[in-house]
């Protein structure tokens, strides 16, 4: 049996991942082990329902709706189309929820529901062009094979996980149907055999175990688009629910870790990553006095679209022992800077306010 024919019916090693929920599996990356690329075994796992068992020889992708030619693609059909390989960051829309006060509803992700991996797959635009999108189409729905019932808010029976993209976004090159992660076939946890990867948007848009793409002439208002993964948007002071979409600019500290002992009177390398959505990181600043003063960190490497940018700051640690509050904030190329507090209209999503890491100088 060749590697492309099937994946093991168990998930790859989860050693080192932090358990947020056992069943379905929701596992967090230890952000202190940050590097340029997140290994597959360390990449966070987000699931809403049990992982579906799918064999490549049984898998098909249906493309229907507002198209000239309905398609049913096999795994071999997909592999025969022009492919692309690129690093892309995925961040759960609830990453940082554990930082909210008072305690929020939902999975209490801390800082590790984020990762950058290298993905290989077929641009969604290639598949849509093959099907022929009809004039008047505006949305593209991505549906996964995973399904189940939701209790809060109550779903109308068993439903699939599915999200939509505006057609203009679906046709962009950072949106593709991935079948490899970090040079190997996807694992079951990460969407084997095929998943969507949507650069610049929160992870809920990157639907796993993808089996159907539906083009529509009306906005999609499904459960995961309008009830969950939605926030309050105010226009003319009238709040209406809008779908969570673009990743918000954010810097996170990998080291020092929370409550880490830092030697007094010696230089210490503060290290982390920063990212945005569809814009690059322009600046990262660090404060070691609870936000009273800020200094520029050094951005490392070159900017790569839709990934994180590593950064470092050399802290001249005071000789005075005690607890210190270290903070980092990022600004993107559109001039957006992380806020000091969480906007309640975002509910428990898009959490990008400046976090504080308290350390013990000894």
For each residue, the residues with C-beta under 8 A, 3 or more apart:
1: 5 6
2: 5
3: 185
4: 56 75 79 185
5: 1 2 55 56 57
6: 1 55 56 57
7: 185 186 187 188 192 193
8: 188
9: 53 188
10: 188
11: 14 25 45 51 187 188 189
12: 40 41 187 189
13: 41
14: 11 17 25 27 41 45 189
15: 41
16: 30 33 41 42
17: 14 27 28 29 30 41 42 44 45
18: 27 28 29 30 110 112
19: 22 26 27 28
20: 26 27 28 107 108 109
21: 24 25 26 107
22: 19 25
23: 50
24: 21 47 48 49 50 51
25: 11 14 21 22 45 47 51 189
26: 19 20 21 45 46 47 107
27: 14 17 18 19 20 44 45 189
28: 17 18 19 20 44 109 110 112 113
29: 17 18 33 38 42 43 44 112 113 114 115
30: 16 17 18 33 42 112
31: 34 110 111 112 114 252 254
32: 254 255 257
33: 16 29 30 42 254
34: 31 254 271 272 273 310
35: 38
36: 116 301 310
37: 87 116 117 118 182
38: 29 35 42 43 115 116 117
39: 42 43 182
40: 12 43 117 181 182 184 187 190
41: 12 13 14 15 16 17
42: 16 17 29 30 33 38 39 115
43: 29 38 39 40 115 117 181 190
44: 17 27 28 29 92 112 113 114 115
45: 11 14 17 25 26 27 189 190
46: 26 92 113 203
47: 24 25 26 50 51 146 189 208
48: 24 146 148 150 161
49: 24 146 147 148 161
50: 23 24 47 146 148
51: 11 24 25 47 146 188 189 209
52: 144 145 146 209
53: 9 188
54: 58 59 145 192 193 209
55: 5 6 58 59
56: 4 5 6 59 75 193
57: 5 6 75
58: 54 55
59: 54 55 56 74 75 193 194 211
60: 72 73 74 211
61: 71 72 73 78 127 177 194 210 211 212 213
62: 70 71 72 211 212 213
63: 67 70 71 72 73 127 128 130 131 212 213 214 215
64: 67 70 71 212 213 214 215
65: 137 141 214 215 216
66: 133 134 136 137 215 216 217
67: 63 64 70 71 128 131 132 133 134 137 215
68: 131 132 133 134
69: 130 131 132
70: 62 63 64 67 131
71: 61 62 63 64 67 127 130 131
72: 60 61 62 63
73: 60 61 63 77 78 127
74: 59 60 77 78
75: 4 56 57 59 78 79 179 193 194
76: 79 80
77: 73 74 80 81
78: 61 73 74 75 81 122 177 179 194
79: 4 75 76 83 179
80: 76 77
81: 77 78 122 126 127 130
82: 122 123 126
83: 79 120 121 122
84: 120 121 122 123 173 176
85: 118 119 120 180
86: 118 119 174 199 306
87: 37 116 117 118 119 304 306 307
88: 116 117 119 174 197 199 306 307
89: 114 115 116 199 247 275 306 307 308
90: 114 115 116 117 197 203 206
91: 95 113 114 202 203 247 250 275
92: 44 46 95 109 113 114 202 203 204
93: 202 203 204 229 244 349 350
94: 97 106 107 109 113 348 349 351
95: 91 92 109 111 112 113 114 351
96: 99 100 109 110 111 113 351 352 355
97: 94 100 104 106 107 108 109 348 351
98: 108 109 110
99: 96 110 351 353 355
100: 96 97 103 104 342 348 351
101:
102:
103: 100 108
104: 97 100 108 348
105: 152 348
106: 94 97 348
107: 20 21 26 94 97
108: 20 97 98 103 104
109: 20 28 92 94 95 96 97 98 112 113
110: 18 28 31 96 98 99 113
111: 31 95 96 114 252 355
112: 18 28 29 30 31 44 95 109
113: 28 29 44 46 91 92 94 95 96 109 110 203
114: 29 31 44 89 90 91 92 95 111 252 275 308
115: 29 38 42 43 44 89 90
116: 36 37 38 87 88 89 90 307 308
117: 37 38 40 43 87 88 90 181 182
118: 37 85 86 87 181 182 183
119: 85 86 87 88 176 178 180 181 197
120: 83 84 85 178 179 180 181 183
121: 83 84 176 177 178 179 180 194 197
122: 78 81 82 83 84 126 127 176 177
123: 82 84 126 127 173 175 176 177
124: 127 128 140 170 171 175 176 177 196 213
125: 128 129 170 171 172 173 175
126: 81 82 122 123 129 130
127: 61 63 71 73 81 122 123 124 130 131 177 213
128: 63 67 124 125 131 133 140 170 171 213 215
129: 125 126 132 133
130: 63 69 71 81 126 127
131: 63 67 68 69 70 71 127 128 215
132: 67 68 69 129
133: 66 67 68 128 129 137 167 215
134: 66 67 68 137 215 217
135:
136: 66 217
137: 65 66 67 133 134 140 167 215 216 217
138: 166 167 216 217 218 219
139: 164 165 166 167 215 216 218 219 220
140: 124 128 137 164 165 166 167 170 213 214 215 216
141: 65 162 163 164 212 213 214 215 216 220 222
142: 162 163 164 165 196 205 207 210 212 213
143: 160 161 162 207 210 211 212 213 214
144: 52 147 160 161 162 191 195 207 208 209 210 211
145: 52 54 160 209 210 211
146: 47 48 49 50 51 52 160 161 208 209
147: 49 144 158 159 160 161
148: 48 49 50 158 159
149: 155 157 158 159
150: 48 153 154 155 159 223 228
151: 154
152: 105
153: 150 227 228
154: 150 151
155: 149 150 158 159 223
156: 159 223
157: 149
158: 147 148 149 155
159: 147 148 149 150 155 156 162 222 223
160: 143 144 145 146 147
161: 48 49 143 144 146 147 207 208 224
162: 141 142 143 144 159 207 212 222 224 225
163: 141 142 204 205 207 222 224 225 229 243
164: 139 140 141 142 216 219 220 222 225 243
165: 139 140 142 169 170 175 198 201 205
166: 138 139 140 169 170
167: 133 137 138 139 140 170 171 215
168: 171 172
169: 165 166 172 175 198 201
170: 124 125 128 140 165 166 167 175
171: 124 125 128 167 168 175
172: 125 168 169 175 199
173: 84 123 125 176
174: 86 88 197 198 199 200 305 306
175: 123 124 125 165 169 170 171 172 196 197 198 199
176: 84 119 121 122 123 124 173 196 197
177: 61 78 121 122 123 124 127 194 195 196 197 210
178: 119 120 121 181 186 191 194 195 196 197
179: 75 78 79 120 121 185 186 193 194
180: 85 119 120 121 183 184 185 186
181: 40 43 117 118 119 120 178 184 185 186 187 190
182: 37 39 40 117 118
183: 118 120 180
184: 40 180 181
185: 3 4 7 179 180 181 192 193
186: 7 178 179 180 181 190 191 192 193 194 195
187: 7 11 12 40 181 190 192
188: 7 8 9 10 11 51 53 192
189: 11 12 14 25 27 45 47 51
190: 40 43 45 181 186 187 195 208
191: 144 178 186 194 195 207 208 209 210
192: 7 54 185 186 187 188 209
193: 7 54 56 59 75 179 185 186
194: 59 61 75 78 121 177 178 179 186 191 209 210
195: 144 177 178 186 190 191 206 207 208 209 210
196: 124 142 175 176 177 178 205 206 207 208 210
197: 88 90 119 121 174 175 176 177 178 206
198: 165 169 174 175 201 205 206
199: 86 88 89 172 174 175 305 306
200: 174 246 247 277 278 306
201: 165 169 198 205 206 245 246 247 277
202: 91 92 93 205 229 244 245 246 247 349 350
203: 46 90 91 92 93 113 206
204: 92 93 163 224 229 244
205: 142 163 165 196 198 201 202 245
206: 90 195 196 197 198 201 203
207: 142 143 144 161 162 163 191 195 196 210
208: 47 144 146 161 190 191 195 196
209: 51 52 54 144 145 146 191 192 194 195
210: 61 142 143 144 145 177 191 194 195 196 207 213
211: 59 60 61 62 143 144 145
212: 61 62 63 64 141 142 143 162
213: 61 62 63 64 124 127 128 140 141 142 143 210
214: 63 64 65 140 141 143
215: 63 64 65 66 67 128 131 133 134 137 139 140 141 167
216: 65 66 137 138 139 140 141 164 219 220
217: 66 134 136 137 138
218: 138 139
219: 138 139 164 216
220: 139 141 164 216 225
221: 225 226
222: 141 159 162 163 164 225 226
223: 150 155 156 159 226 227 228
224: 161 162 163 204 227 228 229
225: 162 163 164 220 221 222 229 230 243
226: 221 222 223 230 241 243
227: 153 223 224 230 241
228: 150 153 223 224
229: 93 163 202 204 224 225 243 244 349
230: 225 226 227 241 242 243 244 347 349
231: 241 242 244 345 346 347 349 350
232: 239 240 241 242 345 346 347
233: 239 240 241 242 345
234: 237 238 239 240 345
235: 238 240
236:
237: 234
238: 234 235
239: 232 233 234 345
240: 232 233 234 235
241: 226 227 230 231 232 233
242: 230 231 232 233
243: 163 164 225 226 229 230
244: 93 202 204 229 230 231 349 350
245: 201 202 205
246: 200 201 202 277 278
247: 89 91 200 201 202 250 275 276 277
248: 276 277 336 338 350 352
249: 274 275 276 277 279 281 330 331 332 336 337 338 352
250: 91 247 274 275 276 330 338 352
251: 272 273 274 281 284 311 328 329 330 338
252: 31 111 114 272 273 274 328 355
253: 256 270 271 272 326 327 328 355 357
254: 31 32 33 34 257 271 272 273
255: 32 260 269 270 271 272
256: 253 260 262 268 270 326 357 359
257: 32 254 260 357
258: 357 358 359
259: 358 359 360
260: 255 256 257 359 360
261: 359 360 362
262: 256 268 317 324 359 360 361 362
263: 266 268 317 361 362
264: 317 318 319 320 321 361 362
265: 317 318 319
266: 263 317
267: 314 315 316 317
268: 256 262 263 314 315 317
269: 255 312 313 314 315
270: 253 255 256 286 288 297 312 313 314 315 326 328
271: 34 253 254 255 310 311 312 313
272: 34 251 252 253 254 255 284 310 311 312 328
273: 34 251 252 254 308 309 310 311
274: 249 250 251 252 281 284 299 308 309 311 328 330
275: 89 91 114 247 249 250 281 307 308 309 330
276: 247 248 249 250 279 280 281 330 332 333 336
277: 200 201 246 247 248 249
278: 200 246 306
279: 249 276 332 333 334 336
280: 276 303 305 309 332 333
281: 249 251 274 275 276 284 299 303 308 309 330 331 332 333
282: 331 332 333
283: 296 299 330 331
284: 251 272 274 281 296 297 299 309 311 313 328 329 330 331
285: 294 295 296 297 328 329 330 331
286: 270 294 295 296 297 313 315 326 327 328
287: 290 291 292 293 294 295 325 326 327 328 329
288: 270 315 324 325 326
289: 292 293 324 325
290: 287 324 325 327 356
291: 287 294 325 327 340 354
292: 287 289
293: 287 289
294: 285 286 287 291 329
295: 285 286 287 313
296: 283 284 285 286 313
297: 270 284 285 286 311 312 313 328
298: 311 312 313
299: 274 281 283 284 303 309 310 311
300: 309 310 311 312
301: 36 304 309 310
302:
303: 280 281 299 309
304: 87 301 307 309
305: 174 199 280
306: 86 87 88 89 174 199 200 278
307: 87 88 89 116 275 304
308: 89 114 116 273 274 275 281
309: 273 274 275 280 281 284 299 300 301 303 304
310: 34 36 271 272 273 299 300 301
311: 251 271 272 273 274 284 297 298 299 300 328
312: 269 270 271 272 297 298 300
313: 269 270 271 284 286 295 296 297 298 328
314: 267 268 269 270
315: 267 268 269 270 286 288 326
316: 267
317: 262 263 264 265 266 267 268 361
318: 264 265 324 361
319: 264 265
320: 264 361
321: 264 360 361 362
322: 360 361
323: 358 359 360 361
324: 262 288 289 290 318 358 359 361
325: 287 288 289 290 291 356 357 358
326: 253 256 270 286 287 288 315 356 357 358 359
327: 253 286 287 290 291 354 355 356 357
328: 251 252 253 270 272 274 284 285 286 287 297 311 313 354 355
329: 251 284 285 287 294 337 338 354
330: 249 250 251 274 275 276 281 283 284 285 337 338
331: 249 281 282 283 284 285 335 336 337 338
332: 249 276 279 280 281 282 335 336
333: 276 279 280 281 282
334: 279
335: 331 332
336: 248 249 276 279 331 332
337: 249 329 330 331
338: 248 249 250 251 329 330 331 352 353 354
339: 342 343 352 353 354
340: 291 353 354
341: 353
342: 100 339 346 351 353
343: 339 346 350
344: 347
345: 231 232 233 234 239
346: 231 232 342 343 349 350 351
347: 230 231 232 344
348: 94 97 100 104 105 106 351
349: 93 94 202 229 230 231 244 346
350: 93 202 231 244 248 343 346
351: 94 95 96 97 99 100 342 346 348
352: 96 248 249 250 338 339
353: 99 338 339 340 341 342
354: 291 327 328 329 338 339 340
355: 96 99 111 252 253 327 328
356: 290 325 326 327
357: 253 256 257 258 325 326 327
358: 258 259 323 324 325 326
359: 256 258 259 260 261 262 323 324 326
360: 259 260 261 262 321 322 323
361: 262 263 264 317 318 320 321 322 323 324
362: 261 262 263 264 321
